Amino acid sequence: MILTAKKKAFLEELPGVVEEAIKTYGVRLRKIEIEEDEKGCYTVLITYDSEFRP
């Protein structure tokens, strides 16, 4: 099953959020999308496989 986690962050926090997603989901990670809102805050959408299938 494919799931998406949503995180909010400011520009200076983005590298840490992306690094944490890579460490947490590893090979299950499918994609990371970053969207900016009108106030300069970012929404990070992390899409990953809930089960590992080699």
MMTF fields as JSON, N, C-alpha, C and O atoms, coordinates in Angstrom:
{
  "mmtfVersion": "1.0.0",
  "mmtfProducer": "UNKNOWN",
  "numBonds": 215,
  "numAtoms": 216,
  "numGroups": 54,
  "numChains": 1,
  "numModels": 1,
  "chainsPerModel": [1],
  "groupsPerChain": [54],
  "chainIdList": ["A"],
  "bondAtomList": [4, 2, 8, 6, 12, 10, 16, 14, 20, 18, 24, 22, 28, 26, 32, 30, 36, 34, 40, 38, 44, 42, 48, 46, 52, 50, 56, 54, 60, 58, 64, 62, 68, 66, 72, 70, 76, 74, 80, 78, 84, 82, 88, 86, 92, 90, 96, 94, 100, 98, 104, 102, 108, 106, 112, 110, 116, 114, 120, 118, 124, 122, 128, 126, 132, 130, 136, 134, 140, 138, 144, 142, 148, 146, 152, 150, 156, 154, 160, 158, 164, 162, 168, 166, 172, 170, 176, 174, 180, 178, 184, 182, 188, 186, 192, 190, 196, 194, 200, 198, 204, 202, 208, 206, 212, 210],
  "bondOrderList": [1, 1, 1, 1, 1, 1, 1, 1, 1, 1, 1, 1, 1, 1, 1, 1, 1, 1, 1, 1, 1, 1, 1, 1, 1, 1, 1, 1, 1, 1, 1, 1, 1, 1, 1, 1, 1, 1, 1, 1, 1, 1, 1, 1, 1, 1, 1, 1, 1, 1, 1, 1, 1],
  "groupList": [{"groupName": "MET", "atomNameList": ["N", "CA", "C", "O"], "elementList": ["N", "C", "C", "O"], "formalChargeList": [0, 0, 0, 0], "bondAtomList": [1, 0, 2, 1, 3, 2], "bondOrderList": [1, 1, 2], "singleLetterCode": "M", "chemCompType": "L-PEPTIDE LINKING"}, {"groupName": "ILE", "atomNameList": ["N", "CA", "C", "O"], "elementList": ["N", "C", "C", "O"], "formalChargeList": [0, 0, 0, 0], "bondAtomList": [1, 0, 2, 1, 3, 2], "bondOrderList": [1, 1, 2], "singleLetterCode": "I", "chemCompType": "L-PEPTIDE LINKING"}, {"groupName": "LEU", "atomNameList": ["N", "CA", "C", "O"], "elementList": ["N", "C", "C", "O"], "formalChargeList": [0, 0, 0, 0], "bondAtomList": [1, 0, 2, 1, 3, 2], "bondOrderList": [1, 1, 2], "singleLetterCode": "L", "chemCompType": "L-PEPTIDE LINKING"}, {"groupName": "THR", "atomNameList": ["N", "CA", "C", "O"], "elementList": ["N", "C", "C", "O"], "formalChargeList": [0, 0, 0, 0], "bondAtomList": [1, 0, 2, 1, 3, 2], "bondOrderList": [1, 1, 2], "singleLetterCode": "T", "chemCompType": "L-PEPTIDE LINKING"}, {"groupName": "ALA", "atomNameList": ["N", "CA", "C", "O"], "elementList": ["N", "C", "C", "O"], "formalChargeList": [0, 0, 0, 0], "bondAtomList": [1, 0, 2, 1, 3, 2], "bondOrderList": [1, 1, 2], "singleLetterCode": "A", "chemCompType": "L-PEPTIDE LINKING"}, {"groupName": "LYS", "atomNameList": ["N", "CA", "C", "O"], "elementList": ["N", "C", "C", "O"], "formalChargeList": [0, 0, 0, 0], "bondAtomList": [1, 0, 2, 1, 3, 2], "bondOrderList": [1, 1, 2], "singleLetterCode": "K", "chemCompType": "L-PEPTIDE LINKING"}, {"groupName": "PHE", "atomNameList": ["N", "CA", "C", "O"], "elementList": ["N", "C", "C", "O"], "formalChargeList": [0, 0, 0, 0], "bondAtomList": [1, 0, 2, 1, 3, 2], "bondOrderList": [1, 1, 2], "singleLetterCode": "F", "chemCompType": "L-PEPTIDE LINKING"}, {"groupName": "GLU", "atomNameList": ["N", "CA", "C", "O"], "elementList": ["N", "C", "C", "O"], "formalChargeList": [0, 0, 0, 0], "bondAtomList": [1, 0, 2, 1, 3, 2], "bondOrderList": [1, 1, 2], "singleLetterCode": "E", "chemCompType": "L-PEPTIDE LINKING"}, {"groupName": "PRO", "atomNameList": ["N", "CA", "C", "O"], "elementList": ["N", "C", "C", "O"], "formalChargeList": [0, 0, 0, 0], "bondAtomList": [1, 0, 2, 1, 3, 2], "bondOrderList": [1, 1, 2], "singleLetterCode": "P", "chemCompType": "L-PEPTIDE LINKING"}, {"groupName": "GLY", "atomNameList": ["N", "CA", "C", "O"], "elementList": ["N", "C", "C", "O"], "formalChargeList": [0, 0, 0, 0], "bondAtomList": [1, 0, 2, 1, 3, 2], "bondOrderList": [1, 1, 2], "singleLetterCode": "G", "chemCompType": "PEPTIDE LINKING"}, {"groupName": "VAL", "atomNameList": ["N", "CA", "C", "O"], "elementList": ["N", "C", "C", "O"], "formalChargeList": [0, 0, 0, 0], "bondAtomList": [1, 0, 2, 1, 3, 2], "bondOrderList": [1, 1, 2], "singleLetterCode": "V", "chemCompType": "L-PEPTIDE LINKING"}, {"groupName": "TYR", "atomNameList": ["N", "CA", "C", "O"], "elementList": ["N", "C", "C", "O"], "formalChargeList": [0, 0, 0, 0], "bondAtomList": [1, 0, 2, 1, 3, 2], "bondOrderList": [1, 1, 2], "singleLetterCode": "Y", "chemCompType": "L-PEPTIDE LINKING"}, {"groupName": "ARG", "atomNameList": ["N", "CA", "C", "O"], "elementList": ["N", "C", "C", "O"], "formalChargeList": [0, 0, 0, 0], "bondAtomList": [1, 0, 2, 1, 3, 2], "bondOrderList": [1, 1, 2], "singleLetterCode": "R", "chemCompType": "L-PEPTIDE LINKING"}, {"groupName": "ASP", "atomNameList": ["N", "CA", "C", "O"], "elementList": ["N", "C", "C", "O"], "formalChargeList": [0, 0, 0, 0], "bondAtomList": [1, 0, 2, 1, 3, 2], "bondOrderList": [1, 1, 2], "singleLetterCode": "D", "chemCompType": "L-PEPTIDE LINKING"}, {"groupName": "CYS", "atomNameList": ["N", "CA", "C", "O"], "elementList": ["N", "C", "C", "O"], "formalChargeList": [0, 0, 0, 0], "bondAtomList": [1, 0, 2, 1, 3, 2], "bondOrderList": [1, 1, 2], "singleLetterCode": "C", "chemCompType": "L-PEPTIDE LINKING"}, {"groupName": "SER", "atomNameList": ["N", "CA", "C", "O"], "elementList": ["N", "C", "C", "O"], "formalChargeList": [0, 0, 0, 0], "bondAtomList": [1, 0, 2, 1, 3, 2], "bondOrderList": [1, 1, 2], "singleLetterCode": "S", "chemCompType": "L-PEPTIDE LINKING"}],
  "groupTypeList": [0, 1, 2, 3, 4, 5, 5, 5, 4, 6, 2, 7, 7, 2, 8, 9, 10, 10, 7, 7, 4, 1, 5, 3, 11, 9, 10, 12, 2, 12, 5, 1, 7, 1, 7, 7, 13, 7, 5, 9, 14, 11, 3, 10, 2, 1, 3, 11, 13, 15, 7, 6, 12, 8],
  "groupIdList": [1, 2, 3, 4, 5, 6, 7, 8, 9, 10, 11, 12, 13, 14, 15, 16, 17, 18, 19, 20, 21, 22, 23, 24, 25, 26, 27, 28, 29, 30, 31, 32, 33, 34, 35, 36, 37, 38, 39, 40, 41, 42, 43, 44, 45, 46, 47, 48, 49, 50, 51, 52, 53, 54],
  "secStructList": [7, 3, 3, 3, 3, 3, 3, 3, 3, 7, 4, 4, 4, 2, 2, 2, 2, 2, 2, 2, 2, 2, 2, 2, 2, 4, 4, 4, 3, 3, 3, 3, 3, 3, 3, 3, 7, 6, 6, 1, 7, 3, 3, 3, 3, 3, 3, 3, 3, 1, 1, 7, 7, 7],
  "xCoordList": [0.84, 0.0, 0.898, 1.891, 0.548, 1.289, 0.645, -0.568, 1.454, 0.985, 1.728, 2.813, 1.143, 1.785, 1.766, 0.718, 2.941, 3.069, 3.196, 3.811, 2.616, 2.629, 3.345, 3.006, 4.333, 5.088, 5.099, 5.145, 5.058, 5.179, 6.58, 7.114, 7.189, 8.539, 8.8, 8.164, 9.752, 10.248, 11.43, 11.964, 11.842, 12.895, 14.157, 14.727, 14.594, 15.826, 15.701, 16.712, 14.484, 14.256, 14.127, 14.176, 13.964, 13.727, 14.807, 14.465, 16.105, 17.111, 16.981, 17.164, 16.673, 16.51, 15.297, 15.344, 14.211, 12.983, 13.23, 12.814, 13.911, 14.203, 15.157, 14.958, 16.188, 17.143, 16.449, 16.719, 15.564, 14.829, 13.944, 13.84, 13.307, 12.449, 13.277, 12.855, 14.444, 15.311, 15.756, 15.752, 16.141, 16.571, 15.403, 15.571, 14.236, 13.073, 12.522, 12.248, 12.355, 11.686, 12.633, 12.229, 13.873, 14.881, 14.391, 13.9, 14.528, 14.16, 12.65, 12.21, 11.86, 10.406, 9.963, 8.828, 10.852, 10.549, 10.287, 11.081, 9.188, 8.834, 9.067, 9.642, 8.63, 8.88, 8.668, 7.977, 9.282, 9.123, 8.714, 9.389, 7.611, 7.133, 7.165, 6.791, 7.613, 7.683, 6.85, 7.071, 5.89, 5.01, 5.117, 5.106, 5.22, 5.297, 3.925, 3.238, 3.527, 2.268, 2.538, 3.688, 1.479, 1.612, 2.33, 2.773, 2.451, 3.118, 4.587, 5.272, 5.085, 6.489, 6.767, 7.923, 5.713, 5.87, 5.783, 5.139, 6.432, 6.479, 5.761, 5.82, 5.094, 4.479, 5.281, 5.475, 5.74, 6.524, 5.642, 5.198, 5.397, 4.608, 5.565, 6.254, 5.595, 6.525, 5.708, 4.919, 5.896, 5.159, 6.064, 7.208, 5.53, 6.326, 5.447, 4.227, 6.092, 5.446, 5.308, 6.293, 4.152, 3.979, 4.614, 4.896, 4.841, 5.469, 6.636, 6.537, 7.728, 8.894, 8.721, 8.464, 8.868, 8.817, 10.065, 10.168, 11.019, 12.272, 12.091, 13.066],
  "yCoordList": [-1.164, 0.0, 1.243, 1.297, 2.225, 3.476, 4.475, 4.684, 5.085, 6.072, 7.387, 7.409, 8.484, 9.788, 10.44, 10.545, 10.874, 11.62, 13.094, 13.445, 13.954, 15.389, 16.091, 15.884, 16.921, 17.671, 19.137, 19.457, 20.028, 21.465, 21.884, 21.366, 22.832, 23.278, 24.649, 25.043, 25.369, 26.599, 26.25, 25.144, 27.167, 26.927, 26.34, 25.39, 26.888, 26.416, 25.017, 24.38, 24.54, 23.208, 22.115, 20.93, 22.497, 21.518, 20.445, 19.267, 20.797, 19.726, 18.672, 17.484, 19.084, 18.147, 17.257, 16.071, 17.814, 17.033, 15.979, 14.829, 16.377, 15.432, 14.343, 13.166, 14.726, 13.743, 12.752, 11.552, 13.253, 12.375, 11.394, 10.227, 11.865, 10.984, 9.879, 8.723, 10.22, 9.215, 8.181, 6.986, 8.619, 7.684, 6.817, 5.62, 7.412, 6.697, 5.674, 4.538, 6.054, 5.192, 4.421, 3.413, 4.859, 4.131, 3.722, 4.552, 2.427, 1.926, 1.941, 1.785, 2.126, 2.207, 3.58, 3.733, 4.581, 5.936, 5.964, 5.431, 6.576, 6.658, 8.05, 8.186, 9.099, 10.46, 11.463, 11.194, 12.623, 13.738, 14.95, 15.313, 15.574, 16.785, 17.923, 17.748, 19.089, 20.255, 21.359, 21.729, 21.881, 22.936, 24.14, 23.986, 25.337, 26.565, 27.223, 27.297, 27.701, 28.436, 29.941, 30.371, 30.721, 32.172, 32.868, 34.007, 32.211, 32.799, 32.423, 32.849, 31.629, 31.227, 29.975, 29.648, 29.278, 28.009, 26.895, 27.056, 25.776, 24.686, 23.455, 23.156, 22.759, 21.478, 20.416, 20.496, 19.428, 18.338, 17.091, 16.631, 16.555, 15.333, 14.186, 14.185, 13.221, 12.091, 10.842, 10.371, 10.318, 9.135, 7.912, 7.92, 6.86, 5.66, 4.418, 4.497, 3.269, 1.965, 1.548, 1.599, 1.148, 0.74, -0.62, -0.958, -1.402, -2.72, -2.814, -2.362, -3.39, -3.552, -4.772, -5.877, -4.551, -5.647, -5.566, -4.663, -6.48, -6.415, -6.593, -6.558],
  "zCoordList": [0.0, 0.0, 0.0, 0.726, -0.804, -0.874, 0.092, 0.054, 0.95, 1.913, 1.711, 1.13, 2.19, 2.107, 3.483, 4.121, 3.93, 5.185, 4.831, 3.824, 5.656, 5.392, 6.54, 7.705, 6.213, 7.217, 6.818, 5.631, 7.8, 7.57, 7.993, 8.974, 7.248, 7.58, 6.97, 5.993, 7.568, 6.984, 6.092, 6.18, 5.241, 4.261, 4.892, 4.356, 6.012, 6.643, 7.249, 7.544, 7.434, 7.997, 6.93, 7.258, 5.666, 4.597, 4.482, 4.379, 4.494, 4.389, 5.492, 5.228, 6.707, 7.811, 7.641, 7.97, 7.133, 6.907, 5.832, 5.974, 4.755, 3.674, 4.161, 3.86, 4.911, 5.434, 6.37, 6.32, 7.212, 8.13, 7.365, 7.741, 6.295, 5.479, 4.845, 4.821, 4.336, 3.711, 4.727, 4.432, 5.928, 6.973, 7.447, 7.679, 7.589, 8.114, 7.131, 7.518, 5.865, 4.899, 3.992, 3.411, 3.852, 3.078, 1.7, 0.935, 1.384, 0.054, -0.189, -1.328, 0.855, 0.686, 0.173, -0.279, 0.24, -0.194, -1.694, -2.47, -2.108, -3.526, -4.087, -5.167, -3.371, -3.833, -2.708, -1.725, -2.884, -1.961, -2.78, -3.743, -2.397, -3.059, -2.056, -0.896, -2.502, -1.633, -2.273, -3.426, -1.511, -1.993, -1.066, 0.155, -1.639, -0.851, -0.811, -1.829, 0.365, 0.449, 0.358, 0.266, 0.385, 0.208, 1.37, 1.22, 2.509, 3.669, 3.764, 4.694, 2.813, 2.832, 3.645, 3.915, 4.035, 4.737, 3.687, 2.651, 3.968, 3.006, 3.545, 4.738, 2.661, 2.97, 2.231, 1.018, 2.976, 2.396, 2.397, 3.449, 1.208, 1.067, 0.765, -0.255, 1.661, 1.565, 1.226, 2.045, 0.039, -0.411, -0.281, -0.734, 0.347, 0.59, 0.571, 0.715, 0.391, 0.44, 1.903, 2.641, 2.334, 3.73, 3.999, 5.149, 2.94, 3.087, 2.123, 0.982, 2.563, 1.694, 0.804, 1.281, -0.5, -1.476, -2.34, -3.171, -2.174, -2.944, -4.431, -5.18]
}
